[in-house]
C-alpha cells in the first residue's frame, strides 16, 4: 500500500509529517529515520482505530451549516 505523506522541517529542528488522506494523522522525529519509524507507527495507529457501529434504531441527523 502506498500512502502520500508531506514532510516539513520543524522550526525547532528535526522534522514533522502529515498524512493528507488520514485527517489528524501526523508525527515528528529528530532525524528522517526517526520520522519514518514514527510515521509508520502513527499510520498503523490511525488505521487501527475501531469505530463503533451505530446503535440499532438510532436516529441519524444531517446538519447543514450556513455558508
mmJSON file of the N, C-alpha and C atoms, coordinates in Angstrom:
{"data_MODEL":{"atom_site":{
"group_PDB":["ATOM","ATOM","ATOM","ATOM","ATOM","ATOM","ATOM","ATOM","ATOM","ATOM","ATOM","ATOM","ATOM","ATOM","ATOM","ATOM","ATOM","ATOM","ATOM","ATOM","ATOM","ATOM","ATOM","ATOM","ATOM","ATOM","ATOM","ATOM","ATOM","ATOM","ATOM","ATOM","ATOM","ATOM","ATOM","ATOM","ATOM","ATOM","ATOM","ATOM","ATOM","ATOM","ATOM","ATOM","ATOM","ATOM","ATOM","ATOM","ATOM","ATOM","ATOM","ATOM","ATOM","ATOM","ATOM","ATOM","ATOM","ATOM","ATOM","ATOM","ATOM","ATOM","ATOM","ATOM","ATOM","ATOM","ATOM","ATOM","ATOM","ATOM","ATOM","ATOM","ATOM","ATOM","ATOM","ATOM","ATOM","ATOM","ATOM","ATOM","ATOM","ATOM","ATOM","ATOM","ATOM","ATOM","ATOM","ATOM","ATOM","ATOM","ATOM","ATOM","ATOM","ATOM","ATOM","ATOM","ATOM","ATOM","ATOM","ATOM","ATOM","ATOM","ATOM","ATOM","ATOM","ATOM","ATOM","ATOM","ATOM","ATOM","ATOM","ATOM","ATOM","ATOM","ATOM","ATOM","ATOM","ATOM","ATOM","ATOM","ATOM","ATOM","ATOM","ATOM","ATOM","ATOM","ATOM","ATOM","ATOM","ATOM","ATOM","ATOM","ATOM","ATOM","ATOM","ATOM","ATOM","ATOM","ATOM","ATOM","ATOM","ATOM","ATOM","ATOM","ATOM","ATOM","ATOM","ATOM","ATOM","ATOM","ATOM","ATOM","ATOM","ATOM","ATOM","ATOM","ATOM","ATOM","ATOM","ATOM","ATOM","ATOM","ATOM","ATOM","ATOM","ATOM","ATOM","ATOM","ATOM","ATOM","ATOM","ATOM","ATOM","ATOM","ATOM","ATOM","ATOM","ATOM","ATOM","ATOM","ATOM","ATOM","ATOM","ATOM","ATOM","ATOM","ATOM","ATOM","ATOM","ATOM","ATOM","ATOM","ATOM","ATOM","ATOM","ATOM","ATOM","ATOM","ATOM","ATOM","ATOM"],
"id":[1,2,3,4,5,6,7,8,9,10,11,12,13,14,15,16,17,18,19,20,21,22,23,24,25,26,27,28,29,30,31,32,33,34,35,36,37,38,39,40,41,42,43,44,45,46,47,48,49,50,51,52,53,54,55,56,57,58,59,60,61,62,63,64,65,66,67,68,69,70,71,72,73,74,75,76,77,78,79,80,81,82,83,84,85,86,87,88,89,90,91,92,93,94,95,96,97,98,99,100,101,102,103,104,105,106,107,108,109,110,111,112,113,114,115,116,117,118,119,120,121,122,123,124,125,126,127,128,129,130,131,132,133,134,135,136,137,138,139,140,141,142,143,144,145,146,147,148,149,150,151,152,153,154,155,156,157,158,159,160,161,162,163,164,165,166,167,168,169,170,171,172,173,174,175,176,177,178,179,180,181,182,183,184,185,186,187,188,189,190,191,192,193,194,195,196,197,198,199,200,201],
"type_symbol":["N","C","C","N","C","C","N","C","C","N","C","C","N","C","C","N","C","C","N","C","C","N","C","C","N","C","C","N","C","C","N","C","C","N","C","C","N","C","C","N","C","C","N","C","C","N","C","C","N","C","C","N","C","C","N","C","C","N","C","C","N","C","C","N","C","C","N","C","C","N","C","C","N","C","C","N","C","C","N","C","C","N","C","C","N","C","C","N","C","C","N","C","C","N","C","C","N","C","C","N","C","C","N","C","C","N","C","C","N","C","C","N","C","C","N","C","C","N","C","C","N","C","C","N","C","C","N","C","C","N","C","C","N","C","C","N","C","C","N","C","C","N","C","C","N","C","C","N","C","C","N","C","C","N","C","C","N","C","C","N","C","C","N","C","C","N","C","C","N","C","C","N","C","C","N","C","C","N","C","C","N","C","C","N","C","C","N","C","C","N","C","C","N","C","C","N","C","C","N","C","C"],
"label_atom_id":["N","CA","C","N","CA","C","N","CA","C","N","CA","C","N","CA","C","N","CA","C","N","CA","C","N","CA","C","N","CA","C","N","CA","C","N","CA","C","N","CA","C","N","CA","C","N","CA","C","N","CA","C","N","CA","C","N","CA","C","N","CA","C","N","CA","C","N","CA","C","N","CA","C","N","CA","C","N","CA","C","N","CA","C","N","CA","C","N","CA","C","N","CA","C","N","CA","C","N","CA","C","N","CA","C","N","CA","C","N","CA","C","N","CA","C","N","CA","C","N","CA","C","N","CA","C","N","CA","C","N","CA","C","N","CA","C","N","CA","C","N","CA","C","N","CA","C","N","CA","C","N","CA","C","N","CA","C","N","CA","C","N","CA","C","N","CA","C","N","CA","C","N","CA","C","N","CA","C","N","CA","C","N","CA","C","N","CA","C","N","CA","C","N","CA","C","N","CA","C","N","CA","C","N","CA","C","N","CA","C","N","CA","C","N","CA","C","N","CA","C","N","CA","C","N","CA","C","N","CA","C","N","CA","C"],
"label_alt_id":[null,null,null,null,null,null,null,null,null,null,null,null,null,null,null,null,null,null,null,null,null,null,null,null,null,null,null,null,null,null,null,null,null,null,null,null,null,null,null,null,null,null,null,null,null,null,null,null,null,null,null,null,null,null,null,null,null,null,null,null,null,null,null,null,null,null,null,null,null,null,null,null,null,null,null,null,null,null,null,null,null,null,null,null,null,null,null,null,null,null,null,null,null,null,null,null,null,null,null,null,null,null,null,null,null,null,null,null,null,null,null,null,null,null,null,null,null,null,null,null,null,null,null,null,null,null,null,null,null,null,null,null,null,null,null,null,null,null,null,null,null,null,null,null,null,null,null,null,null,null,null,null,null,null,null,null,null,null,null,null,null,null,null,null,null,null,null,null,null,null,null,null,null,null,null,null,null,null,null,null,null,null,null,null,null,null,null,null,null,null,null,null,null,null,null,null,null,null,null,null,null],
"label_comp_id":["UNK","UNK","UNK","UNK","UNK","UNK","UNK","UNK","UNK","UNK","UNK","UNK","UNK","UNK","UNK","UNK","UNK","UNK","UNK","UNK","UNK","UNK","UNK","UNK","UNK","UNK","UNK","UNK","UNK","UNK","UNK","UNK","UNK","UNK","UNK","UNK","UNK","UNK","UNK","UNK","UNK","UNK","UNK","UNK","UNK","UNK","UNK","UNK","UNK","UNK","UNK","UNK","UNK","UNK","UNK","UNK","UNK","UNK","UNK","UNK","UNK","UNK","UNK","UNK","UNK","UNK","UNK","UNK","UNK","UNK","UNK","UNK","UNK","UNK","UNK","UNK","UNK","UNK","UNK","UNK","UNK","UNK","UNK","UNK","UNK","UNK","UNK","UNK","UNK","UNK","UNK","UNK","UNK","UNK","UNK","UNK","UNK","UNK","UNK","UNK","UNK","UNK","UNK","UNK","UNK","UNK","UNK","UNK","UNK","UNK","UNK","UNK","UNK","UNK","UNK","UNK","UNK","UNK","UNK","UNK","UNK","UNK","UNK","UNK","UNK","UNK","UNK","UNK","UNK","UNK","UNK","UNK","UNK","UNK","UNK","UNK","UNK","UNK","UNK","UNK","UNK","UNK","UNK","UNK","UNK","UNK","UNK","UNK","UNK","UNK","UNK","UNK","UNK","UNK","UNK","UNK","UNK","UNK","UNK","UNK","UNK","UNK","UNK","UNK","UNK","UNK","UNK","UNK","UNK","UNK","UNK","UNK","UNK","UNK","UNK","UNK","UNK","UNK","UNK","UNK","UNK","UNK","UNK","UNK","UNK","UNK","UNK","UNK","UNK","UNK","UNK","UNK","UNK","UNK","UNK","UNK","UNK","UNK","UNK","UNK","UNK"],
"label_asym_id":["A","A","A","A","A","A","A","A","A","A","A","A","A","A","A","A","A","A","A","A","A","A","A","A","A","A","A","A","A","A","A","A","A","A","A","A","A","A","A","A","A","A","A","A","A","A","A","A","A","A","A","A","A","A","A","A","A","A","A","A","A","A","A","A","A","A","A","A","A","A","A","A","A","A","A","A","A","A","A","A","A","A","A","A","A","A","A","A","A","A","A","A","A","A","A","A","A","A","A","A","A","A","A","A","A","A","A","A","A","A","A","A","A","A","A","A","A","A","A","A","A","A","A","A","A","A","A","A","A","A","A","A","A","A","A","A","A","A","A","A","A","A","A","A","A","A","A","A","A","A","A","A","A","A","A","A","A","A","A","A","A","A","A","A","A","A","A","A","A","A","A","A","A","A","A","A","A","A","A","A","A","A","A","A","A","A","A","A","A","A","A","A","A","A","A","A","A","A","A","A","A"],
"label_entity_id":["1","1","1","1","1","1","1","1","1","1","1","1","1","1","1","1","1","1","1","1","1","1","1","1","1","1","1","1","1","1","1","1","1","1","1","1","1","1","1","1","1","1","1","1","1","1","1","1","1","1","1","1","1","1","1","1","1","1","1","1","1","1","1","1","1","1","1","1","1","1","1","1","1","1","1","1","1","1","1","1","1","1","1","1","1","1","1","1","1","1","1","1","1","1","1","1","1","1","1","1","1","1","1","1","1","1","1","1","1","1","1","1","1","1","1","1","1","1","1","1","1","1","1","1","1","1","1","1","1","1","1","1","1","1","1","1","1","1","1","1","1","1","1","1","1","1","1","1","1","1","1","1","1","1","1","1","1","1","1","1","1","1","1","1","1","1","1","1","1","1","1","1","1","1","1","1","1","1","1","1","1","1","1","1","1","1","1","1","1","1","1","1","1","1","1","1","1","1","1","1","1"],
"label_seq_id":[1,1,1,2,2,2,3,3,3,4,4,4,5,5,5,6,6,6,7,7,7,8,8,8,9,9,9,10,10,10,11,11,11,12,12,12,13,13,13,14,14,14,15,15,15,16,16,16,17,17,17,18,18,18,19,19,19,20,20,20,21,21,21,22,22,22,23,23,23,24,24,24,25,25,25,26,26,26,27,27,27,28,28,28,29,29,29,30,30,30,31,31,31,32,32,32,33,33,33,34,34,34,35,35,35,36,36,36,37,37,37,38,38,38,39,39,39,40,40,40,41,41,41,42,42,42,43,43,43,44,44,44,45,45,45,46,46,46,47,47,47,48,48,48,49,49,49,50,50,50,51,51,51,52,52,52,53,53,53,54,54,54,55,55,55,56,56,56,57,57,57,58,58,58,59,59,59,60,60,60,61,61,61,62,62,62,63,63,63,64,64,64,65,65,65,66,66,66,67,67,67],
"pdbx_PDB_ins_code":[null,null,null,null,null,null,null,null,null,null,null,null,null,null,null,null,null,null,null,null,null,null,null,null,null,null,null,null,null,null,null,null,null,null,null,null,null,null,null,null,null,null,null,null,null,null,null,null,null,null,null,null,null,null,null,null,null,null,null,null,null,null,null,null,null,null,null,null,null,null,null,null,null,null,null,null,null,null,null,null,null,null,null,null,null,null,null,null,null,null,null,null,null,null,null,null,null,null,null,null,null,null,null,null,null,null,null,null,null,null,null,null,null,null,null,null,null,null,null,null,null,null,null,null,null,null,null,null,null,null,null,null,null,null,null,null,null,null,null,null,null,null,null,null,null,null,null,null,null,null,null,null,null,null,null,null,null,null,null,null,null,null,null,null,null,null,null,null,null,null,null,null,null,null,null,null,null,null,null,null,null,null,null,null,null,null,null,null,null,null,null,null,null,null,null,null,null,null,null,null,null],
"Cartn_x":[0.847,0.0,0.897,0.597,1.331,0.461,1.055,0.345,1.183,0.573,1.268,1.455,2.683,2.962,3.554,3.403,4.004,4.951,6.231,7.262,7.625,7.741,8.105,9.327,10.166,11.238,10.637,10.889,10.369,11.243,10.625,11.367,12.4,12.065,12.956,13.981,13.986,14.892,14.137,14.676,14.002,12.946,12.025,11.01,9.653,8.609,7.273,6.591,5.655,4.975,3.495,2.726,1.282,0.852,-0.289,-0.842,-2.168,-2.184,-3.406,-4.633,-4.439,-5.575,-6.17,-5.457,-5.938,-5.939,-7.041,-7.086,-6.653,-5.786,-5.302,-4.107,-3.674,-2.539,-1.259,-0.47,0.781,1.734,3.03,4.032,5.289,6.292,7.542,8.719,9.91,11.125,12.33,13.38,14.603,15.384,15.354,16.029,15.002,15.367,14.453,14.16,15.16,14.926,13.92,14.08,13.126,11.727,11.658,10.367,9.671,10.399,9.792,9.312,10.081,9.66,8.403,8.392,7.223,6.021,6.262,5.181,4.506,5.285,4.703,3.819,4.308,3.546,2.269,2.376,1.204,0.146,0.567,-0.387,-1.074,-0.303,-0.906,-1.925,-1.583,-2.499,-3.761,-3.605,-4.775,-5.687,-5.113,-5.917,-6.514,-5.996,-6.494,-7.57,-7.939,-8.963,-10.291,-10.937,-12.226,-13.331,-14.226,-15.382,-16.592,-17.279,-18.445,-19.566,-20.235,-21.367,-22.505,-23.369,-24.484,-25.412,-26.036,-26.995,-28.195,-28.719,-29.921,-31.074,-31.749,-32.887,-32.45,-31.152,-30.645,-31.162,-31.043,-31.522,-30.334,-30.496,-29.458,-29.8,-28.797,-29.012,-28.01,-28.483,-27.62,-27.792,-26.703,-26.787,-26.224,-26.893,-26.397,-26.006,-24.746,-24.255,-24.359,-24.682,-24.759,-23.396,-23.391,-22.134,-21.476],
"Cartn_y":[-1.172,0.0,1.241,2.177,3.432,4.528,5.316,6.419,7.677,8.737,10.007,10.679,11.155,11.927,13.266,14.243,15.551,15.799,15.979,16.169,17.649,18.14,19.539,19.579,20.594,20.82,21.595,21.139,21.804,23.013,24.094,25.309,25.062,24.201,23.932,22.846,22.371,21.306,20.01,19.141,17.877,18.041,17.11,17.067,16.712,17.048,16.561,16.238,15.307,14.868,14.675,14.828,14.616,13.716,13.053,12.146,12.75,13.43,14.107,13.199,11.937,11.02,10.563,10.822,10.406,11.648,12.372,13.602,13.364,14.243,14.148,13.232,12.565,11.649,12.414,12.67,13.409,12.946,13.168,12.811,13.617,13.423,14.159,13.252,13.724,12.979,13.874,13.56,14.364,14.173,12.965,12.67,12.1,12.002,11.441,9.977,9.241,7.839,7.755,8.625,8.664,9.002,9.98,10.404,9.258,8.531,7.44,6.321,6.001,4.972,5.439,6.702,7.234,7.318,7.614,7.735,6.391,5.345,4.003,3.661,3.957,3.682,4.528,5.811,6.698,6.239,5.841,5.387,4.106,3.173,1.934,2.249,3.172,3.555,4.2,5.106,5.784,4.809,3.844,2.893,1.784,1.599,0.513,0.96,2.216,2.713,2.073,1.489,0.862,1.899,1.862,2.751,1.905,2.319,1.56,1.678,0.579,0.653,1.438,2.038,2.788,1.887,2.461,1.724,1.328,0.127,-0.261,0.692,1.147,2.056,3.471,3.751,5.088,6.124,7.362,8.465,9.042,9.163,9.763,11.227,12.067,13.502,14.042,14.866,15.541,17.023,17.694,19.125,19.877,20.921,21.792,23.104,23.477,24.719,25.824,27.045,28.144,28.436,28.847,29.115,30.371],
"Cartn_z":[0.0,0.0,0.0,-0.864,-0.907,-0.304,0.573,1.221,1.057,0.571,0.385,1.738,1.982,3.186,2.783,3.643,3.417,4.584,4.264,5.286,5.356,6.593,6.843,7.76,7.591,8.551,9.707,10.932,12.12,12.447,12.889,13.223,14.318,15.263,16.39,16.075,14.84,14.424,14.236,13.43,13.156,12.08,12.049,11.004,11.592,10.852,11.182,9.866,9.918,8.695,8.97,7.894,7.973,6.834,7.025,6.019,5.562,4.404,3.955,3.842,3.517,3.345,4.675,5.787,7.108,8.008,8.056,8.854,10.295,10.775,12.145,12.329,11.273,11.37,11.064,12.105,11.963,13.055,12.846,13.842,13.592,14.443,14.309,14.624,14.289,14.599,14.508,15.29,15.274,13.984,13.437,12.172,11.2,9.948,8.955,9.275,9.774,10.158,11.309,12.314,13.431,12.927,12.041,11.493,10.782,9.947,9.186,10.111,11.153,12.101,12.838,13.283,13.985,13.063,11.806,10.836,10.59,10.457,10.288,11.484,12.671,13.885,13.941,13.564,13.583,12.59,11.395,10.377,10.843,11.389,11.902,12.984,13.878,14.943,14.415,13.456,12.883,12.149,11.465,10.698,11.561,12.77,13.611,14.598,14.577,15.487,15.135,16.131,15.898,15.993,15.065,15.077,15.444,16.491,16.941,15.921,15.636,14.707,15.352,14.553,15.119,15.916,16.906,17.728,16.868,17.04,16.286,16.621,15.605,15.811,16.152,16.01,16.333,15.353,15.725,14.892,14.137,12.845,12.018,11.828,12.021,11.842,10.84,9.961,8.998,9.241,9.551,9.814,8.618,8.24,7.184,7.827,7.615,8.182,7.142,7.577,6.623,6.023,4.782,4.074,4.565],
"occupancy":[1.0,1.0,1.0,1.0,1.0,1.0,1.0,1.0,1.0,1.0,1.0,1.0,1.0,1.0,1.0,1.0,1.0,1.0,1.0,1.0,1.0,1.0,1.0,1.0,1.0,1.0,1.0,1.0,1.0,1.0,1.0,1.0,1.0,1.0,1.0,1.0,1.0,1.0,1.0,1.0,1.0,1.0,1.0,1.0,1.0,1.0,1.0,1.0,1.0,1.0,1.0,1.0,1.0,1.0,1.0,1.0,1.0,1.0,1.0,1.0,1.0,1.0,1.0,1.0,1.0,1.0,1.0,1.0,1.0,1.0,1.0,1.0,1.0,1.0,1.0,1.0,1.0,1.0,1.0,1.0,1.0,1.0,1.0,1.0,1.0,1.0,1.0,1.0,1.0,1.0,1.0,1.0,1.0,1.0,1.0,1.0,1.0,1.0,1.0,1.0,1.0,1.0,1.0,1.0,1.0,1.0,1.0,1.0,1.0,1.0,1.0,1.0,1.0,1.0,1.0,1.0,1.0,1.0,1.0,1.0,1.0,1.0,1.0,1.0,1.0,1.0,1.0,1.0,1.0,1.0,1.0,1.0,1.0,1.0,1.0,1.0,1.0,1.0,1.0,1.0,1.0,1.0,1.0,1.0,1.0,1.0,1.0,1.0,1.0,1.0,1.0,1.0,1.0,1.0,1.0,1.0,1.0,1.0,1.0,1.0,1.0,1.0,1.0,1.0,1.0,1.0,1.0,1.0,1.0,1.0,1.0,1.0,1.0,1.0,1.0,1.0,1.0,1.0,1.0,1.0,1.0,1.0,1.0,1.0,1.0,1.0,1.0,1.0,1.0,1.0,1.0,1.0,1.0,1.0,1.0,1.0,1.0,1.0,1.0,1.0,1.0],
"B_iso_or_equiv":[0.0,0.0,0.0,0.0,0.0,0.0,0.0,0.0,0.0,0.0,0.0,0.0,0.0,0.0,0.0,0.0,0.0,0.0,0.0,0.0,0.0,0.0,0.0,0.0,0.0,0.0,0.0,0.0,0.0,0.0,0.0,0.0,0.0,0.0,0.0,0.0,0.0,0.0,0.0,0.0,0.0,0.0,0.0,0.0,0.0,0.0,0.0,0.0,0.0,0.0,0.0,0.0,0.0,0.0,0.0,0.0,0.0,0.0,0.0,0.0,0.0,0.0,0.0,0.0,0.0,0.0,0.0,0.0,0.0,0.0,0.0,0.0,0.0,0.0,0.0,0.0,0.0,0.0,0.0,0.0,0.0,0.0,0.0,0.0,0.0,0.0,0.0,0.0,0.0,0.0,0.0,0.0,0.0,0.0,0.0,0.0,0.0,0.0,0.0,0.0,0.0,0.0,0.0,0.0,0.0,0.0,0.0,0.0,0.0,0.0,0.0,0.0,0.0,0.0,0.0,0.0,0.0,0.0,0.0,0.0,0.0,0.0,0.0,0.0,0.0,0.0,0.0,0.0,0.0,0.0,0.0,0.0,0.0,0.0,0.0,0.0,0.0,0.0,0.0,0.0,0.0,0.0,0.0,0.0,0.0,0.0,0.0,0.0,0.0,0.0,0.0,0.0,0.0,0.0,0.0,0.0,0.0,0.0,0.0,0.0,0.0,0.0,0.0,0.0,0.0,0.0,0.0,0.0,0.0,0.0,0.0,0.0,0.0,0.0,0.0,0.0,0.0,0.0,0.0,0.0,0.0,0.0,0.0,0.0,0.0,0.0,0.0,0.0,0.0,0.0,0.0,0.0,0.0,0.0,0.0,0.0,0.0,0.0,0.0,0.0,0.0],
"pdbx_formal_charge":[null,null,null,null,null,null,null,null,null,null,null,null,null,null,null,null,null,null,null,null,null,null,null,null,null,null,null,null,null,null,null,null,null,null,null,null,null,null,null,null,null,null,null,null,null,null,null,null,null,null,null,null,null,null,null,null,null,null,null,null,null,null,null,null,null,null,null,null,null,null,null,null,null,null,null,null,null,null,null,null,null,null,null,null,null,null,null,null,null,null,null,null,null,null,null,null,null,null,null,null,null,null,null,null,null,null,null,null,null,null,null,null,null,null,null,null,null,null,null,null,null,null,null,null,null,null,null,null,null,null,null,null,null,null,null,null,null,null,null,null,null,null,null,null,null,null,null,null,null,null,null,null,null,null,null,null,null,null,null,null,null,null,null,null,null,null,null,null,null,null,null,null,null,null,null,null,null,null,null,null,null,null,null,null,null,null,null,null,null,null,null,null,null,null,null,null,null,null,null,null,null],
"auth_seq_id":[1,1,1,2,2,2,3,3,3,4,4,4,5,5,5,6,6,6,7,7,7,8,8,8,9,9,9,10,10,10,11,11,11,12,12,12,13,13,13,14,14,14,15,15,15,16,16,16,17,17,17,18,18,18,19,19,19,20,20,20,21,21,21,22,22,22,23,23,23,24,24,24,25,25,25,26,26,26,27,27,27,28,28,28,29,29,29,30,30,30,31,31,31,32,32,32,33,33,33,34,34,34,35,35,35,36,36,36,37,37,37,38,38,38,39,39,39,40,40,40,41,41,41,42,42,42,43,43,43,44,44,44,45,45,45,46,46,46,47,47,47,48,48,48,49,49,49,50,50,50,51,51,51,52,52,52,53,53,53,54,54,54,55,55,55,56,56,56,57,57,57,58,58,58,59,59,59,60,60,60,61,61,61,62,62,62,63,63,63,64,64,64,65,65,65,66,66,66,67,67,67],
"auth_comp_id":["UNK","UNK","UNK","UNK","UNK","UNK","UNK","UNK","UNK","UNK","UNK","UNK","UNK","UNK","UNK","UNK","UNK","UNK","UNK","UNK","UNK","UNK","UNK","UNK","UNK","UNK","UNK","UNK","UNK","UNK","UNK","UNK","UNK","UNK","UNK","UNK","UNK","UNK","UNK","UNK","UNK","UNK","UNK","UNK","UNK","UNK","UNK","UNK","UNK","UNK","UNK","UNK","UNK","UNK","UNK","UNK","UNK","UNK","UNK","UNK","UNK","UNK","UNK","UNK","UNK","UNK","UNK","UNK","UNK","UNK","UNK","UNK","UNK","UNK","UNK","UNK","UNK","UNK","UNK","UNK","UNK","UNK","UNK","UNK","UNK","UNK","UNK","UNK","UNK","UNK","UNK","UNK","UNK","UNK","UNK","UNK","UNK","UNK","UNK","UNK","UNK","UNK","UNK","UNK","UNK","UNK","UNK","UNK","UNK","UNK","UNK","UNK","UNK","UNK","UNK","UNK","UNK","UNK","UNK","UNK","UNK","UNK","UNK","UNK","UNK","UNK","UNK","UNK","UNK","UNK","UNK","UNK","UNK","UNK","UNK","UNK","UNK","UNK","UNK","UNK","UNK","UNK","UNK","UNK","UNK","UNK","UNK","UNK","UNK","UNK","UNK","UNK","UNK","UNK","UNK","UNK","UNK","UNK","UNK","UNK","UNK","UNK","UNK","UNK","UNK","UNK","UNK","UNK","UNK","UNK","UNK","UNK","UNK","UNK","UNK","UNK","UNK","UNK","UNK","UNK","UNK","UNK","UNK","UNK","UNK","UNK","UNK","UNK","UNK","UNK","UNK","UNK","UNK","UNK","UNK","UNK","UNK","UNK","UNK","UNK","UNK"],
"auth_asym_id":["A","A","A","A","A","A","A","A","A","A","A","A","A","A","A","A","A","A","A","A","A","A","A","A","A","A","A","A","A","A","A","A","A","A","A","A","A","A","A","A","A","A","A","A","A","A","A","A","A","A","A","A","A","A","A","A","A","A","A","A","A","A","A","A","A","A","A","A","A","A","A","A","A","A","A","A","A","A","A","A","A","A","A","A","A","A","A","A","A","A","A","A","A","A","A","A","A","A","A","A","A","A","A","A","A","A","A","A","A","A","A","A","A","A","A","A","A","A","A","A","A","A","A","A","A","A","A","A","A","A","A","A","A","A","A","A","A","A","A","A","A","A","A","A","A","A","A","A","A","A","A","A","A","A","A","A","A","A","A","A","A","A","A","A","A","A","A","A","A","A","A","A","A","A","A","A","A","A","A","A","A","A","A","A","A","A","A","A","A","A","A","A","A","A","A","A","A","A","A","A","A"],
"auth_atom_id":["N","CA","C","N","CA","C","N","CA","C","N","CA","C","N","CA","C","N","CA","C","N","CA","C","N","CA","C","N","CA","C","N","CA","C","N","CA","C","N","CA","C","N","CA","C","N","CA","C","N","CA","C","N","CA","C","N","CA","C","N","CA","C","N","CA","C","N","CA","C","N","CA","C","N","CA","C","N","CA","C","N","CA","C","N","CA","C","N","CA","C","N","CA","C","N","CA","C","N","CA","C","N","CA","C","N","CA","C","N","CA","C","N","CA","C","N","CA","C","N","CA","C","N","CA","C","N","CA","C","N","CA","C","N","CA","C","N","CA","C","N","CA","C","N","CA","C","N","CA","C","N","CA","C","N","CA","C","N","CA","C","N","CA","C","N","CA","C","N","CA","C","N","CA","C","N","CA","C","N","CA","C","N","CA","C","N","CA","C","N","CA","C","N","CA","C","N","CA","C","N","CA","C","N","CA","C","N","CA","C","N","CA","C","N","CA","C","N","CA","C","N","CA","C","N","CA","C","N","CA","C","N","CA","C"],
"pdbx_PDB_model_num":[1,1,1,1,1,1,1,1,1,1,1,1,1,1,1,1,1,1,1,1,1,1,1,1,1,1,1,1,1,1,1,1,1,1,1,1,1,1,1,1,1,1,1,1,1,1,1,1,1,1,1,1,1,1,1,1,1,1,1,1,1,1,1,1,1,1,1,1,1,1,1,1,1,1,1,1,1,1,1,1,1,1,1,1,1,1,1,1,1,1,1,1,1,1,1,1,1,1,1,1,1,1,1,1,1,1,1,1,1,1,1,1,1,1,1,1,1,1,1,1,1,1,1,1,1,1,1,1,1,1,1,1,1,1,1,1,1,1,1,1,1,1,1,1,1,1,1,1,1,1,1,1,1,1,1,1,1,1,1,1,1,1,1,1,1,1,1,1,1,1,1,1,1,1,1,1,1,1,1,1,1,1,1,1,1,1,1,1,1,1,1,1,1,1,1,1,1,1,1,1,1]
}}}
